[in-house]
Amino acid sequence: MCDQNDARNTELFYVGIEIQCNISGLSVDSDRVLSYVGDGYDIVMTPITTPEYRSKVTELIEQADYNKFPYVAPPNLTEVSFAPNTASMQHIYGISSNWLELDSADDRVASISAQVLHNEVSYAAFCGLGYVIVPGPRRRTNVAQYSQAINSVLNAIPYVNICIHLPMTEEHRDENEEVQSTDLSIWEIWNSIRTLCDYPSRLSISLQVPVKLPAQNILARWFAEPVSVLIISAKIFLRNSKGYPVLSKAHQYFLFKFLKQKPYTILQDVKESIELRSSQSSEPEIEESAFLIYIRHLHKVLPPPSAMERFGQGYQDLLQNPLQPLADNLESGTYEVFERDPVKYMKYEKAIERALADKHKKGQTVILAIAGAGRGPLVTRALKASEEVNVPVYIYAVEKNPNAYTYLLQRKSYEWQSNVEVIYSDMRSWQPDSKVDIVISELLGSFGDNELSPECLDGVEHVLKDDGVMIPQSYSAYLVPACSPKLHMSIKAQNKEEAANTAYVVMLQAVDLLSTDIKKAWSFSHPSPDNDAERVSSTRLTRPSNIHNTRHAKLRFDVSHRGVMHGFAGYFESVLYRDIELSTKPDTMGEKSKDMVSWFPIWFPLQSPIFVPDSSEIEISIWRKTDDSKVWYEWSVETFLVVPLLNELVSTRTSESSSVSNPSIARRRIRLETTVLHNFSGKHSYMRL
């Protein structure tokens, strides 16, 4: 059997090297590229054109009338670095010229730069290159001009992916610039570019790894963005005790995290770094391959994936429609996937043990009903719990899926004792011969109630004894605003109105939570407190109306750092019985149900992204609605800028102990933006009763 570490080490991680071309054309020939591939590199990143092409363009500018926009011809044979070759093109990433000024305030310079970019990308496309790296804007004051040039190339030349080369933060800040610089200024530039280009799928980031990594919130923001290339200069490497290049611990952890996204890692300045080190040290000169060997070593020592990462491999950031087990009959394979979660079923078993111990009376059998038995995992766990606490049980296994019912009969014949009775029925219309002590179900969805657990358990309460209990006893839905360009692009690519009005189950990975608080929206308890006096034994539902299962929440979130909200993530917590709980919330899952894998979060998208400034607030309104034939969610978002009132601000300056951020200081909320009401009346998505 393959060891997990071995399996992890066989994952494909691509490493490349940046090389420069000579003044003459075709210096990066097939043999040179393939020699790097033979040395262990996957990619060779090189300029598309030579310095000779720049000289020609410069001469053209100098000779042309200043009032005219000269035409820039495509490069000729002596002005390109490589020629088409089937064997080597798959290993080349092109770099557009770093002397271009696409964002120049001089329209003439901007026009010439845009023509050169078009010519270079066009030639790269002709050669069959898949990626072209384009240097980012030179200034922050004309990003629209830069974006227009990028968008023109994307629309004119299909199939080539454009990667904007950006640093993580500004290396040199000019306090005199009209746009104030912050740690997120570069991210803001990127956000402006992709917004102006309307989130094209072929536009991504080539991110330069700095000598000193920025704060964690900056790293988290870049992790949520479409970074397809990481460029690591050899100059940021340290030397270990043997003189070999290594990365700092901080850079190692950074790389481990980003490798989950499988970007291409490109080594830069390798020769220059070796020459510099040789001139500054008497130690033996290291080989160029030492940097590549070290990066490959990091691939082999990656931290092992979590249980959720192993379970969800291949499903990261993949939109999936939630299951509708009440309306649909699930396939055996679907049941089997969820039965692989030992943590969830161990928690259920412990909860059943506690409930059996509480309900047991000497000489009596405790009657259990497994509502929605599926393929029988809870039946098996209930039997184990019975043995563990030495309490005799009689179990009704109730299932409406005819195929699962057949499978349950088979399991009863071969595995279970006579104290298990398999019932083919919708739990809501089931009429047992006797009332039951404990009703057990696993109908929880990613948002707690999104698979209609409230409606199902309402419908089965009529079989419960007056002092009976239900597992789970309660569950609560939680949510938090988040930034996820990848999910937004996936929804946008569907080009359907309902796509942005549907909640999805997603294993979130490239996501940045915009608030540190994950807040409760609502809760459900079972038996339902308002059902006690009204148990019905003959109707399909416990009430003629489902209005008691509607909910509404309006939640306010503080946002410290600016960002873009693309939607909000939903989680749940559940009390199975007494102190035995389940959680999918990132901040409590480790404590309450570590390594549980049965549920991915739920994602509520926004039709249009919302920019959220520093020191602002997000208000999310969400409704759980019903018309007695279906249940659906509606949601909307409002954003506010929060500023202290001027007179209060002045007064606080007289006191050393006071602060503008003190919550006691009067503040004014300025409304910034309001979204449409998503999925009104369940027009686009709903759960069928």
C-alpha positions as CSV (number, residue, x, y, z in Angstrom):
1,M,0.0,0.0,0.0
2,C,1.3,3.5,-0.9
3,D,2.5,5.6,2.0
4,Q,0.7,8.9,2.3
5,N,4.0,10.8,2.2
6,D,5.1,9.0,-0.9
7,A,1.7,9.8,-2.6
8,R,2.2,13.5,-1.6
9,N,5.7,13.6,-3.0
10,T,4.4,12.4,-6.4
11,E,2.2,15.5,-6.8
12,L,3.2,17.7,-9.7
13,F,4.9,21.0,-8.8
14,Y,6.4,22.9,-11.6
15,V,9.6,24.8,-11.2
16,G,11.2,27.2,-13.8
17,I,14.1,29.5,-14.3
18,E,14.2,33.0,-15.7
19,I,16.9,33.6,-18.4
20,Q,17.9,36.6,-20.4
21,C,18.3,36.7,-24.1
22,N,21.3,38.1,-26.0
23,I,21.2,41.2,-28.2
24,S,20.9,39.0,-31.3
25,G,17.8,37.1,-32.2
26,L,16.8,33.4,-31.5
27,S,19.3,33.1,-28.6
28,V,16.8,30.9,-26.8
29,D,16.8,28.0,-29.2
30,S,15.3,24.6,-28.7
31,D,18.5,23.0,-27.6
32,R,19.0,25.6,-24.9
33,V,15.5,25.2,-23.6
34,L,15.7,21.4,-23.5
35,S,19.0,21.5,-21.7
36,Y,17.3,23.3,-18.9
37,V,14.5,20.7,-18.9
38,G,17.2,18.0,-18.8
39,D,18.6,19.8,-15.7
40,G,15.3,19.4,-13.9
41,Y,13.4,22.6,-14.8
42,D,9.9,22.5,-16.2
43,I,9.7,26.0,-17.5
44,V,12.1,28.5,-19.0
45,M,10.9,32.1,-18.6
46,T,12.5,34.5,-21.1
47,P,11.8,37.9,-22.8
48,I,9.8,37.5,-26.1
49,T,11.8,40.2,-27.9
50,T,15.5,41.2,-27.8
51,P,17.1,44.6,-27.0
52,E,17.4,45.1,-30.8
53,Y,13.6,45.4,-31.0
54,R,13.7,48.1,-28.3
55,S,16.3,50.0,-30.2
56,K,14.1,49.9,-33.3
57,V,11.1,51.2,-31.5
58,T,13.2,54.0,-29.8
59,E,14.5,55.0,-33.2
60,L,11.0,55.1,-34.6
61,I,9.8,57.4,-31.8
62,E,12.7,59.8,-32.3
63,Q,12.2,60.0,-36.0
64,A,8.4,60.3,-36.0
65,D,6.5,63.6,-35.8
66,Y,5.6,64.2,-32.2
67,N,2.0,65.0,-33.0
68,K,1.6,61.7,-34.8
69,F,1.2,58.2,-33.4
70,P,3.6,56.0,-35.3
71,Y,2.8,52.5,-36.3
72,V,5.0,49.9,-34.6
73,A,5.7,46.9,-36.9
74,P,5.9,43.4,-35.4
75,P,9.4,42.1,-34.6
76,N,11.5,40.4,-37.3
77,L,13.7,37.4,-37.0
78,T,16.6,39.1,-35.3
79,E,14.3,40.8,-32.8
80,V,12.7,37.7,-31.2
81,S,14.3,35.4,-28.7
82,F,12.8,32.1,-29.9
83,A,11.1,30.6,-32.9
84,P,8.3,28.1,-32.9
85,N,9.4,24.5,-32.1
86,T,7.0,21.8,-31.1
87,A,9.5,20.2,-28.7
88,S,10.3,23.3,-26.6
89,M,7.4,25.7,-26.8
90,Q,5.5,23.9,-24.0
91,H,8.4,24.7,-21.7
92,I,8.6,28.5,-22.4
93,Y,6.9,31.3,-20.6
94,G,7.3,34.7,-22.4
95,I,8.0,38.0,-20.8
96,S,6.8,41.2,-22.4
97,S,9.2,44.1,-22.5
98,N,9.9,45.8,-19.1
99,W,10.5,49.2,-20.7
100,L,6.8,49.6,-21.8
101,E,4.7,52.3,-20.3
102,L,1.2,51.2,-20.8
103,D,0.0,53.6,-18.1
104,S,1.9,56.7,-19.4
105,A,0.1,60.0,-19.2
106,D,1.5,60.7,-22.6
107,D,-1.0,59.2,-25.1
108,R,1.7,58.8,-27.7
109,V,3.9,56.7,-25.4
110,A,1.0,54.7,-24.1
111,S,-0.1,54.0,-27.7
112,I,3.4,52.8,-28.8
113,S,3.6,50.7,-25.6
114,A,0.3,49.1,-26.3
115,Q,1.3,48.2,-29.9
116,V,4.5,46.6,-28.7
117,L,2.6,44.6,-26.1
118,H,0.1,43.4,-28.8
119,N,3.0,42.5,-31.1
120,E,4.8,40.5,-28.4
121,V,1.7,38.6,-27.2
122,S,0.7,37.9,-30.8
123,Y,4.1,36.4,-31.6
124,A,3.9,34.3,-28.4
125,A,0.5,33.0,-29.4
126,F,1.8,32.2,-32.8
127,C,4.6,30.2,-31.3
128,G,2.1,28.3,-29.1
129,L,3.0,29.8,-25.7
130,G,0.4,29.4,-23.0
131,Y,1.5,32.2,-20.7
132,V,3.0,35.7,-21.1
133,I,4.2,37.7,-18.0
134,V,3.5,41.4,-18.3
135,P,5.1,43.9,-15.9
136,G,2.6,45.7,-13.7
137,P,1.8,49.4,-13.9
138,R,4.6,51.8,-13.3
139,R,2.4,54.3,-11.4
140,R,-0.8,54.1,-9.4
141,T,-2.5,57.1,-11.0
142,N,-3.3,55.8,-14.4
143,V,-4.4,52.2,-13.8
144,A,-7.4,52.5,-16.1
145,Q,-5.1,53.3,-19.1
146,Y,-3.0,50.2,-18.3
147,S,-6.1,48.0,-17.9
148,Q,-7.5,49.1,-21.2
149,A,-4.3,48.0,-23.0
150,I,-4.4,44.6,-21.2
151,N,-8.0,44.1,-21.9
152,S,-7.4,44.9,-25.6
153,V,-4.8,42.2,-25.8
154,L,-7.0,39.6,-24.0
155,N,-9.8,40.2,-26.4
156,A,-7.7,40.4,-29.6
157,I,-5.5,37.4,-28.9
158,P,-7.3,34.3,-27.6
159,Y,-5.9,31.3,-25.7
160,V,-2.9,33.1,-24.2
161,N,-3.0,33.7,-20.5
162,I,-1.7,37.0,-19.2
163,C,0.0,37.2,-15.9
164,I,0.5,40.6,-14.4
165,H,3.9,40.7,-12.6
166,L,3.4,42.5,-9.2
167,P,5.2,42.8,-5.9
168,M,3.3,42.0,-2.7
169,T,3.6,45.5,-1.4
170,E,5.2,48.8,-2.5
171,E,8.9,48.7,-2.0
172,H,9.3,52.5,-2.2
173,R,6.5,54.8,-1.1
174,D,6.2,58.3,-2.4
175,E,4.3,60.4,0.2
176,N,3.7,63.1,-2.4
177,E,1.6,60.8,-4.6
178,E,-2.0,61.8,-4.9
179,V,-3.2,58.3,-4.1
180,Q,-2.1,57.4,-0.6
181,S,0.0,54.3,-0.3
182,T,-0.8,51.4,2.1
183,D,0.2,47.8,2.6
184,L,-2.7,46.9,0.3
185,S,-1.9,49.5,-2.4
186,I,-0.5,46.9,-4.8
187,W,-3.5,44.6,-4.2
188,E,-5.8,47.6,-4.9
189,I,-4.0,48.1,-8.3
190,W,-4.5,44.4,-9.1
191,N,-8.2,44.7,-8.1
192,S,-8.7,47.7,-10.3
193,I,-7.1,45.9,-13.3
194,R,-9.2,42.8,-13.0
195,T,-12.4,44.8,-12.3
196,L,-11.9,47.1,-15.3
197,C,-11.2,44.0,-17.4
198,D,-14.4,42.3,-15.9
199,Y,-12.7,39.3,-14.2
200,P,-11.4,37.5,-17.3
201,S,-10.5,33.9,-16.7
202,R,-7.2,34.3,-18.7
203,L,-5.9,37.1,-16.4
204,S,-3.9,36.1,-13.4
205,I,-0.9,37.2,-11.2
206,S,2.8,36.6,-11.3
207,L,3.7,37.4,-7.7
208,Q,7.2,38.5,-6.7
209,V,8.2,37.0,-3.3
210,P,9.9,39.8,-1.3
211,V,12.9,39.6,1.0
212,K,10.7,40.4,4.0
213,L,7.2,39.0,4.0
214,P,4.4,41.4,4.8
215,A,1.8,41.0,7.6
216,Q,-0.4,38.0,7.7
217,N,-3.5,39.8,6.5
218,I,-1.6,40.8,3.3
219,L,-0.5,37.2,2.7
220,A,-4.1,36.0,3.2
221,R,-5.4,38.4,0.6
222,W,-2.9,37.3,-2.0
223,F,-3.6,33.7,-1.2
224,A,-7.3,34.3,-2.2
225,E,-6.2,35.8,-5.6
226,P,-5.5,33.9,-8.8
227,V,-1.7,33.6,-8.4
228,S,-0.5,31.4,-11.2
229,V,3.2,32.2,-11.0
230,L,5.5,32.8,-7.9
231,I,8.8,34.4,-8.8
232,I,11.5,33.9,-6.2
233,S,14.8,35.7,-6.6
234,A,17.9,33.8,-5.7
235,K,19.0,36.9,-3.8
236,I,16.5,36.3,-1.0
237,F,18.0,32.9,-0.1
238,L,20.1,32.4,3.0
239,R,23.1,30.1,3.4
240,N,23.0,27.2,5.8
241,S,25.9,26.0,7.8
242,K,27.3,24.1,4.8
243,G,27.0,27.1,2.5
244,Y,24.0,25.8,0.5
245,P,21.1,28.1,-0.3
246,V,18.0,27.8,1.9
247,L,14.9,29.9,2.5
248,S,14.0,31.4,5.9
249,K,11.4,29.6,8.0
250,A,8.9,32.3,7.2
251,H,9.4,31.9,3.5
252,Q,9.2,28.1,3.8
253,Y,5.8,28.4,5.5
254,F,4.7,30.9,3.0
255,L,5.6,28.6,0.1
256,F,4.0,25.6,1.8
257,K,0.7,27.5,1.9
258,F,0.9,28.8,-1.6
259,L,1.8,25.4,-3.1
260,K,-1.7,24.2,-2.2
261,Q,-2.7,26.3,-5.2
262,K,-0.1,24.7,-7.4
263,P,1.4,27.8,-8.9
264,Y,4.5,27.7,-11.1
265,T,7.6,28.6,-9.1
266,I,10.1,30.5,-11.1
267,L,13.7,31.1,-9.9
268,Q,15.2,34.4,-10.8
269,D,18.7,36.0,-10.6
270,V,20.4,32.6,-10.1
271,K,23.7,33.4,-12.0
272,E,23.8,37.0,-10.6
273,S,23.3,35.7,-7.0
274,I,26.1,33.1,-7.3
275,E,28.5,35.7,-8.7
276,L,27.6,38.1,-5.9
277,R,28.1,35.5,-3.2
278,S,31.4,34.5,-4.7
279,S,32.7,38.1,-4.7
280,Q,31.6,38.5,-1.0
281,S,32.7,35.2,0.4
282,S,35.7,32.9,0.3
283,E,33.5,29.8,0.5
284,P,33.4,27.4,-2.4
285,E,31.2,28.5,-5.3
286,I,27.8,26.6,-5.3
287,E,26.3,25.1,-8.5
288,E,23.3,26.8,-10.1
289,S,21.3,23.6,-9.5
290,A,21.5,24.1,-5.7
291,F,18.5,26.5,-5.8
292,L,16.5,24.0,-7.9
293,I,17.4,21.1,-5.6
294,Y,16.3,23.1,-2.6
295,I,12.9,23.9,-4.0
296,R,12.4,20.3,-5.0
297,H,13.4,19.4,-1.4
298,L,10.6,21.6,-0.1
299,H,8.1,19.8,-2.3
300,K,9.1,16.5,-0.6
301,V,8.8,17.9,3.0
302,L,5.4,19.6,2.6
303,P,3.4,19.3,5.8
304,P,0.8,16.5,5.5
305,P,-2.6,17.6,4.4
306,S,-5.4,17.8,6.9
307,A,-8.2,15.2,7.0
308,M,-10.5,17.7,5.2
309,E,-7.8,18.4,2.5
310,R,-7.3,14.7,1.9
311,F,-11.1,14.1,1.7
312,G,-11.7,17.0,-0.6
313,Q,-8.8,16.6,-2.9
314,G,-9.9,17.8,-6.3
315,Y,-12.9,19.7,-4.9
316,Q,-11.2,22.8,-3.7
317,D,-13.2,25.9,-4.7
318,L,-15.5,23.8,-6.9
319,L,-19.2,24.9,-6.9
320,Q,-21.6,22.1,-6.1
321,N,-25.4,22.2,-5.7
322,P,-26.5,21.1,-2.2
323,L,-28.1,17.7,-1.9
324,Q,-31.9,17.5,-1.7
325,P,-32.4,14.1,0.0
326,L,-36.0,14.9,0.8
327,A,-37.0,15.3,-2.8
328,D,-34.4,13.1,-4.5
329,N,-33.3,9.5,-3.9
330,L,-29.5,9.4,-3.4
331,E,-27.3,6.9,-5.1
332,S,-25.3,4.4,-3.2
333,G,-22.0,6.1,-4.0
334,T,-23.2,9.3,-2.4
335,Y,-24.1,7.6,0.8
336,E,-20.7,5.8,0.7
337,V,-18.8,9.1,0.5
338,F,-20.3,10.4,3.7
339,E,-20.0,7.2,5.5
340,R,-16.2,7.6,5.3
341,D,-16.3,10.1,8.1
342,P,-15.3,8.3,11.3
343,V,-15.4,11.5,13.4
344,K,-19.0,12.2,12.7
345,Y,-20.2,8.7,13.4
346,M,-18.1,8.4,16.5
347,K,-19.7,11.6,17.8
348,Y,-23.2,10.2,17.0
349,E,-22.3,6.9,18.8
350,K,-21.2,8.8,21.9
351,A,-24.4,10.9,21.8
352,I,-26.5,7.7,21.5
353,E,-24.7,6.2,24.5
354,R,-25.4,9.2,26.6
355,A,-29.1,9.3,25.6
356,L,-29.5,5.6,26.2
357,A,-28.0,5.9,29.7
358,D,-30.4,8.7,30.5
359,K,-33.5,7.0,29.1
360,H,-32.9,3.5,30.4
361,K,-35.2,2.1,33.0
362,K,-34.4,-1.2,34.5
363,G,-36.1,-4.1,32.7
364,Q,-37.2,-2.0,29.8
365,T,-36.1,-1.7,26.2
366,V,-35.3,1.7,24.8
367,I,-37.1,2.3,21.4
368,L,-35.0,4.1,18.8
369,A,-36.0,5.5,15.4
370,I,-33.4,6.2,12.8
371,A,-35.2,8.7,10.6
372,G,-33.6,8.6,7.2
373,A,-31.5,5.5,7.7
374,G,-29.8,5.6,4.3
375,R,-27.5,2.5,4.1
376,G,-27.6,2.0,7.8
377,P,-24.5,3.6,9.4
378,L,-26.4,5.0,12.3
379,V,-28.1,1.7,12.9
380,T,-24.7,0.0,13.3
381,R,-23.6,2.8,15.6
382,A,-26.7,2.6,17.7
383,L,-26.2,-1.2,18.1
384,K,-22.6,-0.5,19.2
385,A,-23.8,2.1,21.7
386,S,-26.3,-0.3,23.1
387,E,-23.6,-2.9,23.7
388,E,-21.3,-0.3,25.2
389,V,-23.7,0.9,27.9
390,N,-25.5,-2.5,28.2
391,V,-29.0,-1.0,27.4
392,P,-31.3,-3.2,25.3
393,V,-32.8,-1.4,22.3
394,Y,-35.4,-1.9,19.6
395,I,-34.6,0.1,16.4
396,Y,-36.8,1.3,13.6
397,A,-34.8,2.0,10.5
398,V,-37.1,4.3,8.5
399,E,-36.1,5.0,4.9
400,K,-38.1,6.4,1.9
401,N,-35.5,5.6,-0.8
402,P,-36.6,2.2,-2.3
403,N,-33.1,1.2,-3.3
404,A,-31.6,2.1,0.1
405,Y,-34.6,0.2,1.7
406,T,-33.6,-2.9,-0.2
407,Y,-30.0,-2.6,0.9
408,L,-31.2,-2.2,4.6
409,L,-33.1,-5.4,4.3
410,Q,-30.0,-7.1,3.1
411,R,-28.0,-5.8,6.0
412,K,-30.7,-6.9,8.5
413,S,-30.6,-10.4,7.0
414,Y,-26.8,-10.7,7.3
415,E,-25.6,-8.3,10.1
416,W,-28.3,-7.1,12.4
417,Q,-30.4,-8.9,15.0
418,S,-34.1,-9.2,15.3
419,N,-34.3,-6.0,17.3
420,V,-33.9,-4.0,14.0
421,E,-37.1,-3.4,12.0
422,V,-36.7,-1.8,8.5
423,I,-39.5,0.5,7.5
424,Y,-40.2,1.7,4.0
425,S,-41.8,5.1,4.5
426,D,-41.4,8.8,4.4
427,M,-40.6,9.7,8.0
428,R,-43.2,12.4,8.0
429,S,-46.1,10.0,7.4
430,W,-44.8,7.0,9.3
431,Q,-47.2,5.6,11.9
432,P,-45.4,3.2,14.3
433,D,-47.2,0.7,16.5
434,S,-45.7,2.4,19.6
435,K,-44.1,5.7,20.4
436,V,-40.3,5.9,20.5
437,D,-37.8,7.2,23.1
438,I,-35.1,8.6,20.8
439,V,-35.3,9.8,17.2
440,I,-31.9,10.0,15.5
441,S,-31.2,11.6,12.2
442,E,-28.3,12.8,10.1
443,L,-30.2,15.3,7.9
444,L,-27.9,18.3,8.7
445,G,-26.7,20.3,5.7
446,S,-23.7,22.6,5.2
447,F,-25.8,25.5,6.7
448,G,-27.5,23.3,9.3
449,D,-31.0,23.5,7.9
450,N,-30.4,23.7,4.1
451,E,-31.3,20.0,3.6
452,L,-34.7,20.6,5.3
453,S,-33.8,19.0,8.6
454,P,-36.4,21.3,10.4
455,E,-39.2,20.2,8.2
456,C,-38.3,16.5,8.3
457,L,-37.9,16.4,12.1
458,D,-41.1,18.4,12.6
459,G,-42.8,15.7,10.6
460,V,-41.5,12.8,12.8
461,E,-42.0,14.4,16.2
462,H,-45.5,12.8,16.4
463,V,-43.8,9.4,17.0
464,L,-41.9,10.6,20.0
465,K,-43.0,9.9,23.6
466,D,-43.8,12.9,25.7
467,D,-40.4,12.6,27.4
468,G,-38.6,11.5,24.3
469,V,-35.4,13.1,22.9
470,M,-34.0,13.8,19.5
471,I,-30.5,13.6,18.2
472,P,-29.5,16.2,17.2
473,Q,-31.1,18.4,19.8
474,S,-30.3,21.7,18.1
475,Y,-28.2,23.3,15.4
476,S,-27.3,26.9,14.5
477,A,-26.3,28.6,11.2
478,Y,-23.3,30.9,11.1
479,L,-21.9,33.2,8.4
480,V,-19.1,35.6,7.5
481,P,-18.4,37.9,4.6
482,A,-15.5,36.8,2.3
483,C,-13.4,37.6,-0.7
484,S,-13.1,34.9,-3.3
485,P,-12.4,36.0,-6.9
486,K,-12.1,32.4,-8.0
487,L,-15.7,31.6,-7.0
488,H,-16.9,34.8,-8.5
489,M,-15.3,34.0,-11.8
490,S,-16.7,30.5,-11.7
491,I,-20.2,31.8,-11.2
492,K,-19.7,34.6,-13.8
493,A,-18.5,32.0,-16.4
494,Q,-21.9,30.3,-16.2
495,N,-23.5,33.4,-17.8
496,K,-26.9,32.6,-16.2
497,E,-28.9,34.8,-13.8
498,E,-29.6,31.9,-11.5
499,A,-25.9,31.2,-11.0
500,A,-25.5,34.2,-8.7
501,N,-28.8,33.5,-6.9
502,T,-28.0,30.0,-5.8
503,A,-26.2,28.9,-2.6
504,Y,-23.4,26.3,-3.3
505,V,-21.6,23.7,-1.2
506,V,-17.9,24.5,-1.6
507,M,-14.6,23.3,-0.1
508,L,-13.3,26.8,0.4
509,Q,-9.6,27.3,-0.3
510,A,-8.8,30.5,-2.2
511,V,-10.9,32.6,0.2
512,D,-10.1,35.5,2.5
513,L,-12.5,36.1,5.3
514,L,-13.1,39.9,5.6
515,S,-14.1,39.8,9.3
516,T,-12.6,38.0,12.3
517,D,-16.2,37.3,13.6
518,I,-18.3,34.4,12.4
519,K,-21.8,35.3,13.6
520,K,-24.9,33.2,14.3
521,A,-27.8,33.7,12.0
522,W,-30.4,31.5,13.7
523,S,-31.1,28.2,15.4
524,F,-33.5,25.2,15.4
525,S,-34.3,22.9,18.3
526,H,-35.8,19.5,18.4
527,P,-38.4,18.6,19.7
528,S,-39.5,22.0,18.5
529,P,-40.5,24.1,21.6
530,D,-43.7,25.4,20.0
531,N,-44.8,21.9,18.9
532,D,-45.3,20.4,22.4
533,A,-49.0,21.0,22.6
534,E,-49.7,20.2,19.0
535,R,-48.4,16.7,18.1
536,V,-50.1,15.3,15.0
537,S,-50.2,11.6,14.2
538,S,-51.9,11.3,10.8
539,T,-50.8,14.2,8.6
540,R,-47.8,14.4,6.4
541,L,-46.5,17.4,8.1
542,T,-46.8,18.3,11.8
543,R,-48.4,21.6,11.0
544,P,-50.7,22.7,8.1
545,S,-48.2,25.6,7.6
546,N,-44.4,25.7,7.6
547,I,-44.3,29.3,8.7
548,H,-42.8,28.5,12.1
549,N,-39.6,27.3,10.2
550,T,-39.0,30.7,8.6
551,R,-36.1,32.8,9.9
552,H,-34.5,36.2,9.4
553,A,-31.2,37.6,10.5
554,K,-29.5,40.9,10.1
555,L,-25.8,40.7,11.1
556,R,-23.2,43.5,11.3
557,F,-19.5,42.8,10.7
558,D,-16.6,45.1,11.4
559,V,-14.0,45.2,8.6
560,S,-10.5,46.4,9.5
561,H,-8.8,46.0,6.2
562,R,-10.2,47.0,2.8
563,G,-11.2,44.3,0.4
564,V,-13.8,43.1,-2.1
565,M,-16.8,41.1,-1.0
566,H,-17.8,38.4,-3.4
567,G,-20.2,36.6,-1.1
568,F,-20.4,35.1,2.3
569,A,-19.5,31.7,3.7
570,G,-21.9,29.7,5.9
571,Y,-21.2,27.1,8.6
572,F,-23.1,25.3,11.3
573,E,-22.8,24.0,14.9
574,S,-24.9,21.3,16.3
575,V,-25.6,19.9,19.7
576,L,-26.1,16.2,19.2
577,Y,-26.9,15.5,22.8
578,R,-25.9,17.4,26.0
579,D,-22.2,18.4,25.6
580,I,-21.5,16.3,22.5
581,E,-21.3,18.7,19.5
582,L,-20.4,19.0,15.9
583,S,-19.0,22.1,14.2
584,T,-17.9,23.2,10.7
585,K,-16.9,26.7,11.9
586,P,-13.2,27.3,11.4
587,D,-12.8,28.7,14.9
588,T,-14.5,25.9,16.8
589,M,-14.2,22.9,14.6
590,G,-10.9,21.8,16.0
591,E,-12.3,21.8,19.5
592,K,-15.7,20.2,18.8
593,S,-15.2,17.8,15.9
594,K,-11.6,17.9,14.7
595,D,-11.0,16.1,11.4
596,M,-14.7,15.8,10.6
597,V,-15.1,15.8,6.8
598,S,-18.8,15.3,6.1
599,W,-19.6,18.9,5.3
600,F,-18.0,21.6,3.2
601,P,-19.1,25.2,3.9
602,I,-21.9,26.8,2.0
603,W,-21.4,29.8,-0.2
604,F,-23.9,32.6,-0.9
605,P,-22.6,34.6,-3.9
606,L,-23.2,38.3,-4.8
607,Q,-24.2,39.2,-8.3
608,S,-21.7,42.1,-8.3
609,P,-18.7,42.3,-6.0
610,I,-18.6,45.1,-3.5
611,F,-15.5,47.1,-2.5
612,V,-15.2,47.5,1.2
613,P,-12.9,50.2,2.6
614,D,-10.8,50.2,5.8
615,S,-12.8,50.8,9.0
616,S,-16.1,49.9,7.5
617,E,-19.1,47.7,8.3
618,I,-20.9,45.0,6.3
619,E,-24.5,44.2,7.1
620,I,-25.8,40.9,5.8
621,S,-29.6,40.3,5.7
622,I,-30.7,36.7,5.1
623,W,-34.1,35.1,5.2
624,R,-35.2,31.5,5.3
625,K,-38.6,31.5,3.5
626,T,-41.3,29.0,2.6
627,D,-44.6,28.7,0.7
628,D,-45.4,25.2,2.1
629,S,-44.2,23.5,-1.1
630,K,-40.6,24.7,-1.0
631,V,-38.1,26.4,1.1
632,W,-35.5,29.0,-0.1
633,Y,-33.1,31.6,1.0
634,E,-33.0,35.3,0.1
635,W,-30.1,37.6,0.9
636,S,-28.8,41.1,0.5
637,V,-25.8,43.1,1.7
638,E,-25.2,46.7,2.7
639,T,-21.9,48.4,3.4
640,F,-21.2,51.5,5.6
641,L,-18.2,53.7,6.2
642,V,-17.8,54.4,9.9
643,V,-16.4,57.8,10.9
644,P,-16.3,59.5,14.3
645,L,-18.4,62.6,14.7
646,L,-16.3,65.7,14.4
647,N,-17.2,67.3,17.7
648,E,-16.5,64.0,19.5
649,L,-13.2,63.7,17.7
650,V,-12.1,67.1,18.8
651,S,-13.1,66.5,22.4
652,T,-11.2,63.2,22.6
653,R,-8.0,64.9,21.6
654,T,-8.0,66.7,24.9
655,S,-7.8,63.5,26.8
656,E,-4.8,61.2,26.7
657,S,-6.8,58.2,27.7
658,S,-9.4,58.5,24.9
659,S,-9.2,57.0,21.4
660,V,-11.1,57.5,18.2
661,S,-11.6,53.8,17.9
662,N,-13.2,53.6,21.4
663,P,-16.7,52.2,20.9
664,S,-18.1,54.7,23.3
665,I,-17.3,57.6,20.9
666,A,-20.2,58.7,18.8
667,R,-19.8,57.5,15.2
668,R,-21.6,58.2,12.0
669,R,-22.4,55.4,9.5
670,I,-22.3,56.5,5.9
671,R,-24.0,54.1,3.6
672,L,-21.8,53.1,0.7
673,E,-23.5,50.4,-1.3
674,T,-26.6,48.1,-1.3
675,T,-27.0,44.9,-3.4
676,V,-30.1,43.6,-5.0
677,L,-32.2,41.2,-3.1
678,H,-30.9,37.8,-4.3
679,N,-33.2,34.9,-5.1
680,F,-36.4,36.8,-4.3
681,S,-39.4,34.4,-3.8
682,G,-37.1,31.5,-4.6
683,K,-37.2,32.3,-8.2
684,H,-33.8,30.8,-9.0
685,S,-33.1,28.1,-6.3
686,Y,-35.1,26.3,-3.6
687,M,-35.4,23.1,-1.6
688,R,-38.5,21.0,-2.5
689,L,-40.7,19.8,0.4
